[in-house]
Amino acid sequence: MTDAEAGTPADRRARDMETLRTYFRLLARRDIDRWITLWSAACTQHMPYAAGGLPDRVEGRDEVHTLYKRLAAGYRSLAYPDTELYPLREPGRILARWFPHGETTDGRTYVNENLGIFAFDPDGRIRHFTEYYNPVGLTGTADHTPPVPAGRPLLAGVGAVGEGSRARADERRAADERTLWDYFRLLRDKDLDSWKELLAPDCSLAVPYASGAVPSALHGRDEIHRLWRAIANGYRRMRYERLEILPLSDPAGFLARWSPVGELVGGGHYRNESVGVFEFGRDGRIQHFTEYFNPAGLAESFALHG
């Protein structure tokens, strides 16, 4: 099937959203034999924060099937409460956040907060899946505090475009995307005072995988600015490789992926893979953002300098 034969963008988004609802329903039942039929034969899965003996990449439907059969066999029960699905503006891609809760066969409880980017082929099967999860929760570190479903969704509708204003959506989206490019440019240049002006005064930040290295939540532009100033003082220079900014179907929302690479003041280097979800307010400023990064080694790499 070609993209044209798959229907309108709205049709494709609706179809792919329904596929993901089925995906999580079958996964909760541990019905992996039916679940695997949602994947294309040449599918791939990438897990940038892989830990606990899991591979960081799996290629082909047979390998995905084998991996998940093994994982499912380790659970008595699985549930995926409060799952959120956000189509990207580009048809065939969906952002998802979910909160797995499982009881293992050896009596342990597993919880986490996961973020995933699903790409679908024209037939509506999953062709690529990038999954981010907290590796601290996966490895069962003793001091790990299990995450709980966030009180605020990734997009809360604070910047929703009203009825009769859809004609301005593209213009607004383009302006907000330019703001995000400025966001990373100003961080790179360590111009934190100008960077601060891109944030709404009552902006909020969530850092689900903070693990004690940085606060897990901040409220207000001034508080966020103070943290980022302290972080910036910890490195001589920072660049953002492979920066990708992807608009969501919701005109107020964006997904960004980047690889920060920095030279630290105290010597050594910092490297990570980060992903963030940004929501803009009606005034064109960032109202809320949620940032995920691999917490492994973060505290040792970054000394915060107030």
Secondary structure as GFF3:
##gff-version 3
##sequence-region A 1 306
A	DSSP	three_ten_helix	4	6	.	.	.	ID=ss1
A	DSSP	alpha_helix	9	29	.	.	.	ID=ss2
A	DSSP	alpha_helix	32	35	.	.	.	ID=ss3
A	DSSP	three_ten_helix	36	38	.	.	.	ID=ss4
A	DSSP	beta_strand	39	46	.	.	.	ID=ss5
A	DSSP	beta_strand	57	59	.	.	.	ID=ss6
A	DSSP	alpha_helix	61	72	.	.	.	ID=ss7
A	DSSP	beta_strand	75	79	.	.	.	ID=ss8
A	DSSP	beta_strand	84	87	.	.	.	ID=ss9
A	DSSP	beta_strand	93	98	.	.	.	ID=ss10
A	DSSP	beta_strand	101	104	.	.	.	ID=ss11
A	DSSP	beta_strand	109	111	.	.	.	ID=ss12
A	DSSP	beta_strand	114	120	.	.	.	ID=ss13
A	DSSP	beta_strand	126	132	.	.	.	ID=ss14
A	DSSP	alpha_helix	135	139	.	.	.	ID=ss15
A	DSSP	three_ten_helix	166	168	.	.	.	ID=ss16
A	DSSP	alpha_helix	169	188	.	.	.	ID=ss17
A	DSSP	alpha_helix	192	196	.	.	.	ID=ss18
A	DSSP	beta_strand	199	206	.	.	.	ID=ss19
A	DSSP	beta_strand	217	219	.	.	.	ID=ss20
A	DSSP	alpha_helix	221	232	.	.	.	ID=ss21
A	DSSP	beta_strand	235	247	.	.	.	ID=ss22
A	DSSP	beta_strand	253	264	.	.	.	ID=ss23
A	DSSP	beta_strand	269	271	.	.	.	ID=ss24
A	DSSP	beta_strand	274	280	.	.	.	ID=ss25
A	DSSP	beta_strand	286	292	.	.	.	ID=ss26
A	DSSP	alpha_helix	298	301	.	.	.	ID=ss27
###
